[in-house]
């Protein structure tokens, strides 16, 4: 059998096999080989056998080629070269799918996460398993920030498995690496930071600590607490600080402003109130990364037909926040293009930090990296207020 097993391995290489080296052979095996090939003397313990000679001898004696005999005695012959080529092609297809996935494209900070996933390699040697896990992770990242949903409920909604994001699961680790890339921070290791990480992603059950600021916003629906608070604050020219609990009192809105401006920094909202008072145009402030309350409010407005227009800081984190809000809520950039940045950047200012690409402007990130200077939202506040006055 040693000869047939050796041939089985060689035939499985997918290349043309002209000879096979076998050994060490026992005396009985050497005698059998000499009889088969009609050799006058015994072959050495380790020898090379020509396949064409085997084919001739086997065809004459049993009517089969060496290839056929090997399949009969050892089993099916796999073309390992073709299998490797097919597997390599499937891996390329997988990574191309990940790199071009809409969730990755909409938040370029996830490009680094996608590269890290590629470096980590195929999970368990299975392309299908890897793709399934990455698809689940992308579904979770697309749904974040959640509107203050408890983790098991959020996991059930996104994965149909309430334990799919439990601590220690492979999927949770993949999702956390994605969130760390978006927020430009380290993956949490201890339990307290894990809880904080989920809260940042809007996955929590705390309806009171999650808040959002709004001004000049008047809506109508089913007579909720949200509508009443917004109406009172808008009439008084005051900011409304809304908890997630209060935002949740409105299941839907029937009447909303045609356009709602969204800003990153509370100082912009405060400036708008000082200038316009009760006549302030509708404005929502995320106060940095949007909270669960903020996302819930923006979702309500967008679903009811309001056009959301977003402005934030021109720095690395500001671009990531902008991409996050735009991808999550369907907001449109508001004075966030290259021309706006170049018109306001000066010789001095804070550094831009790590800059990811801006999906809405392919040149913006390169301009910011070249100058290395950020433009805080406060620097352009008068321009923004002039827009609000129109």
C-alpha positions as CSV (number, residue, x, y, z in Angstrom):
1,X,0.0,0.0,0.0
2,X,2.9,2.4,0.5
3,X,3.2,2.9,-3.3
4,X,-0.5,3.6,-3.7
5,X,-0.6,6.1,-0.8
6,X,2.4,7.9,-2.1
7,X,0.8,8.1,-5.5
8,X,-2.5,9.3,-3.9
9,X,-0.6,12.2,-2.3
10,X,1.2,13.1,-5.6
11,X,-2.0,12.9,-7.8
12,X,-3.8,15.2,-5.3
13,X,-1.2,17.9,-5.9
14,X,-3.1,18.9,-9.1
15,X,0.2,18.8,-11.1
16,X,1.4,16.4,-13.7
17,X,3.0,13.4,-12.0
18,X,5.7,11.5,-13.9
19,X,7.3,9.6,-11.1
20,X,6.9,9.0,-7.4
21,X,9.6,8.3,-4.8
22,X,8.7,5.7,-2.2
23,X,10.3,3.9,0.7
24,X,11.6,2.5,2.8
25,X,10.1,-0.7,1.3
26,X,10.1,-4.0,3.1
27,X,11.6,-7.1,1.3
28,X,8.1,-8.3,0.5
29,X,7.1,-4.9,-1.0
30,X,10.2,-4.8,-3.1
31,X,9.5,-8.3,-4.4
32,X,5.9,-7.3,-5.2
33,X,7.1,-4.2,-7.0
34,X,9.7,-6.2,-9.0
35,X,7.1,-8.7,-10.0
36,X,4.6,-6.0,-11.1
37,X,7.2,-4.1,-13.2
38,X,9.0,-7.2,-14.5
39,X,12.3,-6.2,-12.9
40,X,15.2,-8.6,-13.0
41,X,16.6,-7.5,-9.6
42,X,14.9,-6.1,-6.5
43,X,14.6,-2.3,-6.4
44,X,16.4,-0.5,-3.5
45,X,14.5,0.2,-0.2
46,X,13.9,3.8,-1.4
47,X,13.4,4.2,-5.1
48,X,11.6,6.2,-7.7
49,X,8.9,4.7,-9.8
50,X,8.0,6.0,-13.2
51,X,4.2,6.4,-13.6
52,X,4.2,5.5,-17.3
53,X,5.8,2.1,-16.4
54,X,3.2,1.6,-13.7
55,X,0.4,2.4,-16.2
56,X,1.7,-0.1,-18.7
57,X,2.1,-2.9,-16.2
58,X,-1.3,-2.2,-14.5
59,X,-3.1,-1.9,-17.8
60,X,-1.7,-5.2,-18.9
61,X,-2.4,-7.0,-15.6
62,X,-5.7,-5.5,-14.4
63,X,-6.9,-3.3,-17.2
64,X,-6.5,-0.1,-15.1
65,X,-4.1,2.9,-15.0
66,X,-2.2,3.8,-11.9
67,X,-4.7,6.7,-11.3
68,X,-7.6,4.4,-11.4
69,X,-6.0,1.8,-9.1
70,X,-5.2,4.5,-6.6
71,X,-8.8,5.7,-6.5
72,X,-10.0,2.1,-6.0
73,X,-7.5,1.2,-3.3
74,X,-7.1,4.5,-1.4
75,X,-10.1,6.7,-2.2
76,X,-11.1,9.8,-4.2
77,X,-8.3,12.0,-5.3
78,X,-8.8,15.7,-4.4
79,X,-7.1,18.3,-6.6
80,X,-5.5,20.2,-3.7
81,X,-4.1,22.9,-6.0
82,X,-7.5,23.7,-7.4
83,X,-9.0,23.6,-3.9
84,X,-6.4,26.0,-2.6
85,X,-7.0,28.3,-5.6
86,X,-10.7,28.2,-4.9
87,X,-10.3,28.9,-1.2
88,X,-7.9,31.8,-2.0
89,X,-10.5,33.2,-4.4
90,X,-13.2,32.9,-1.7
91,X,-11.0,34.7,0.8
92,X,-10.4,37.6,-1.7
93,X,-14.1,37.8,-2.3
94,X,-14.8,37.9,1.5
95,X,-12.3,40.7,2.2
96,X,-13.5,42.7,-0.8
97,X,-17.1,42.4,0.4
98,X,-16.0,43.6,3.8
99,X,-14.0,46.6,2.5
100,X,-16.8,47.7,0.3
101,X,-19.7,47.0,2.7
102,X,-22.1,50.0,3.0
103,X,-21.6,50.2,6.8
104,X,-17.8,50.4,6.3
105,X,-18.0,52.9,3.5
106,X,-20.4,55.1,5.5
107,X,-18.0,55.3,8.4
108,X,-14.4,55.3,7.1
109,X,-13.0,54.8,10.6
110,X,-14.3,51.2,10.2
111,X,-11.8,50.8,7.4
112,X,-9.1,50.2,10.0
113,X,-11.3,47.7,11.7
114,X,-11.8,45.9,8.4
115,X,-8.1,45.7,7.9
116,X,-7.7,44.3,11.4
117,X,-10.3,41.6,10.7
118,X,-8.3,40.7,7.5
119,X,-5.1,40.5,9.5
120,X,-6.8,38.2,12.1
121,X,-7.6,35.8,9.3
122,X,-10.3,33.3,8.6
123,X,-12.1,32.1,11.7
124,X,-11.8,28.4,12.2
125,X,-10.6,28.0,8.7
126,X,-14.1,28.6,7.3
127,X,-14.8,31.5,5.0
128,X,-18.6,31.0,5.5
129,X,-18.3,31.2,9.3
130,X,-16.1,34.3,9.0
131,X,-18.6,36.0,6.7
132,X,-21.5,35.1,8.9
133,X,-19.9,36.6,12.0
134,X,-18.7,39.7,10.2
135,X,-22.2,40.2,8.7
136,X,-23.7,40.0,12.3
137,X,-21.1,42.5,13.6
138,X,-21.9,44.9,10.8
139,X,-25.6,44.6,11.5
140,X,-24.9,45.5,15.2
141,X,-22.6,48.4,14.2
142,X,-25.2,49.7,11.8
143,X,-27.8,49.8,14.6
144,X,-25.5,51.7,17.0
145,X,-26.1,54.0,18.8
146,X,-29.2,52.3,20.0
147,X,-32.0,54.3,21.7
148,X,-31.1,53.1,25.2
149,X,-32.2,49.5,24.6
150,X,-31.2,46.8,27.2
151,X,-28.4,44.6,25.8
152,X,-30.4,41.3,25.6
153,X,-33.3,43.1,23.8
154,X,-30.8,44.9,21.5
155,X,-29.2,41.5,20.7
156,X,-32.5,39.9,20.0
157,X,-33.5,42.8,17.7
158,X,-30.3,42.8,15.7
159,X,-29.3,39.1,15.9
160,X,-32.4,37.2,16.9
161,X,-30.4,35.9,19.8
162,X,-30.7,37.6,23.3
163,X,-27.3,36.2,24.3
164,X,-25.5,36.9,21.0
165,X,-23.6,39.8,22.5
166,X,-22.9,38.4,25.9
167,X,-19.5,39.2,27.4
168,X,-16.8,36.8,26.2
169,X,-18.4,35.9,22.9
170,X,-16.4,36.2,19.7
171,X,-19.1,38.4,18.2
172,X,-18.9,40.9,21.1
173,X,-15.1,41.1,20.7
174,X,-15.5,41.8,17.0
175,X,-18.1,44.5,17.7
176,X,-16.0,46.1,20.4
177,X,-13.1,46.4,18.0
178,X,-15.3,48.2,15.6
179,X,-16.6,50.6,18.2
180,X,-13.0,51.2,19.4
181,X,-12.1,52.1,15.8
182,X,-15.0,54.5,15.5
183,X,-14.2,56.2,18.8
184,X,-10.5,56.0,18.4
185,X,-10.0,54.4,21.8
186,X,-8.8,51.1,23.3
187,X,-11.1,48.0,23.6
188,X,-12.3,47.8,27.2
189,X,-11.0,45.0,29.3
190,X,-12.6,45.3,32.8
191,X,-16.3,44.9,33.6
192,X,-16.9,48.5,34.5
193,X,-15.5,49.8,31.2
194,X,-17.4,47.2,29.2
195,X,-20.7,48.5,30.7
196,X,-19.5,52.1,29.9
197,X,-18.7,51.1,26.4
198,X,-22.2,49.7,25.9
199,X,-23.8,52.8,27.4
200,X,-21.8,54.9,24.9
201,X,-23.3,52.8,22.2
202,X,-26.8,53.5,23.5
203,X,-27.2,49.9,24.7
204,X,-28.4,50.4,28.3
205,X,-31.5,50.6,30.4
206,X,-30.9,54.1,31.9
207,X,-33.6,56.4,30.6
208,X,-32.6,59.4,32.8
209,X,-28.8,59.9,32.3
210,X,-29.1,59.9,28.5
211,X,-30.0,63.4,27.4
212,X,-30.2,65.6,24.3
213,X,-30.5,69.4,23.9
214,X,-32.9,71.1,21.5
215,X,-34.1,74.6,20.8
216,X,-36.7,76.2,18.6
217,X,-38.2,72.8,17.9
218,X,-42.0,72.5,17.7
219,X,-43.6,69.2,16.9
220,X,-47.0,67.6,17.0
221,X,-48.2,64.0,17.3
222,X,-50.1,62.3,20.1
223,X,-49.8,65.0,22.8
224,X,-46.7,63.5,24.4
225,X,-44.5,64.9,27.2
226,X,-41.9,65.5,24.5
227,X,-44.2,67.7,22.5
228,X,-45.2,69.7,25.5
229,X,-41.7,70.3,26.8
230,X,-40.4,71.3,23.3
231,X,-43.3,73.8,22.9
232,X,-42.8,75.4,26.3
233,X,-39.1,75.8,25.8
234,X,-39.4,77.0,22.2
235,X,-41.9,79.7,23.3
236,X,-39.6,80.8,26.1
237,X,-36.5,80.9,23.9
238,X,-34.9,78.4,26.2
239,X,-33.1,75.1,25.5
240,X,-34.9,71.9,26.3
241,X,-32.7,69.2,28.0
242,X,-34.6,66.0,27.2
243,X,-34.0,62.7,28.9
244,X,-34.4,59.4,27.0
245,X,-37.5,58.8,29.1
246,X,-39.1,62.0,27.9
247,X,-38.2,61.4,24.2
248,X,-39.7,57.9,24.4
249,X,-43.1,59.3,25.4
250,X,-43.6,60.1,21.6
251,X,-44.0,56.9,19.6
252,X,-44.2,58.9,16.4
253,X,-44.5,62.5,15.3
254,X,-47.0,63.8,12.7
255,X,-45.9,67.4,12.3
256,X,-42.2,68.3,12.2
257,X,-40.2,71.2,10.8
258,X,-39.1,70.9,7.2
259,X,-35.4,71.3,8.2
260,X,-33.8,70.6,11.6
261,X,-30.1,71.7,12.0
262,X,-28.0,69.4,14.2
263,X,-24.8,70.7,15.8
264,X,-22.0,69.0,17.8
265,X,-21.4,71.6,20.5
266,X,-23.8,73.1,23.1
267,X,-22.1,76.5,22.7
268,X,-23.5,76.8,19.2
269,X,-27.1,76.1,20.4
270,X,-26.5,78.7,23.3
271,X,-25.4,81.3,20.8
272,X,-28.4,80.7,18.6
273,X,-30.7,81.2,21.6
274,X,-29.0,84.4,22.6
275,X,-29.4,85.8,19.0
276,X,-32.8,84.6,18.2
277,X,-34.6,83.8,21.4
278,X,-38.2,82.5,20.9
279,X,-37.8,82.8,17.1
280,X,-34.8,80.4,17.0
281,X,-34.9,78.0,14.1
282,X,-35.2,74.3,15.0
283,X,-31.8,73.0,16.3
284,X,-30.7,69.8,18.0
285,X,-27.3,69.4,19.8
286,X,-25.6,66.0,20.1
287,X,-23.0,67.4,22.6
288,X,-20.2,65.3,21.0
289,X,-21.1,61.7,20.3
290,X,-24.8,61.4,20.1
291,X,-26.5,59.8,23.1
292,X,-29.4,57.3,23.0
293,X,-31.8,60.2,23.6
294,X,-30.3,62.1,20.7
295,X,-30.5,59.3,18.3
296,X,-34.1,58.5,19.3
297,X,-35.1,62.2,18.8
298,X,-33.3,62.4,15.4
299,X,-34.9,59.1,14.3
300,X,-38.4,60.5,15.2
301,X,-37.8,63.7,13.3
302,X,-36.3,61.9,10.2
303,X,-39.1,59.3,10.1
304,X,-41.7,62.1,10.2
305,X,-40.1,63.8,7.2
306,X,-37.7,66.4,8.6
307,X,-34.5,67.0,6.7
308,X,-31.6,66.7,9.2
309,X,-28.5,68.9,8.4
310,X,-25.4,68.3,10.5
311,X,-22.4,70.4,11.4
312,X,-19.6,69.6,13.7
313,X,-15.9,70.3,14.4
314,X,-13.4,70.1,11.6
315,X,-11.0,67.7,13.4
316,X,-10.4,64.0,13.4
317,X,-13.0,63.1,16.0
318,X,-15.4,65.7,14.5
319,X,-15.3,63.9,11.2
320,X,-15.9,60.5,12.8
321,X,-18.9,61.9,14.7
322,X,-20.3,63.5,11.6
323,X,-19.9,60.2,9.6
324,X,-21.5,58.4,12.5
325,X,-24.5,60.7,12.7
326,X,-25.0,60.9,8.9
327,X,-24.8,57.1,8.5
328,X,-27.1,56.4,11.5
329,X,-29.8,59.0,10.9
330,X,-29.6,59.9,7.2
331,X,-28.6,63.5,8.0
332,X,-27.0,65.7,5.4
333,X,-23.7,67.6,5.8
334,X,-24.2,71.3,6.6
335,X,-21.2,73.5,5.7
336,X,-18.9,70.5,6.2
337,X,-17.1,70.5,2.8
338,X,-13.6,71.2,1.8
339,X,-14.5,74.8,0.8
340,X,-16.0,75.5,4.2
341,X,-12.9,74.1,5.9
342,X,-10.4,76.0,3.8
343,X,-12.3,79.3,4.1
344,X,-12.1,79.1,7.9
345,X,-8.8,77.4,8.7
346,X,-6.1,79.7,10.0
347,X,-2.4,79.5,10.8
348,X,-3.1,78.7,14.4
349,X,-5.4,76.3,16.2
350,X,-5.6,72.8,17.8
351,X,-4.1,69.9,15.8
352,X,-6.5,67.8,13.8
353,X,-5.6,64.5,15.4
354,X,-6.2,61.2,13.6
355,X,-8.3,62.1,10.5
356,X,-10.5,59.5,8.8
357,X,-12.0,60.0,5.4
358,X,-15.2,62.0,5.0
359,X,-17.7,60.0,2.9
360,X,-19.5,63.1,1.7
361,X,-16.3,64.9,0.5
362,X,-13.4,62.9,-0.9
363,X,-10.9,65.8,-0.6
364,X,-11.7,67.1,2.9
365,X,-9.6,64.6,4.9
366,X,-6.5,65.3,2.7
367,X,-6.8,69.0,3.2
368,X,-7.1,68.6,7.0
369,X,-4.0,66.3,7.1
370,X,-2.1,68.8,5.0
371,X,-2.8,71.8,7.1
372,X,-2.8,69.8,10.4
373,X,-5.1,72.5,12.0
374,X,-8.6,72.0,13.2
375,X,-11.5,74.4,12.9
376,X,-13.7,74.2,16.0
377,X,-17.4,74.7,15.5
378,X,-17.3,77.9,17.6
379,X,-15.0,79.5,15.1
380,X,-17.7,79.5,12.4
381,X,-20.7,80.0,14.7
382,X,-21.6,83.3,13.1
383,X,-21.8,81.7,9.7
384,X,-24.0,79.0,11.1
385,X,-26.3,81.5,12.8
386,X,-26.6,83.4,9.5
387,X,-27.9,80.2,8.0
388,X,-30.4,79.8,10.8
389,X,-31.7,83.3,10.2
390,X,-32.7,82.6,6.6
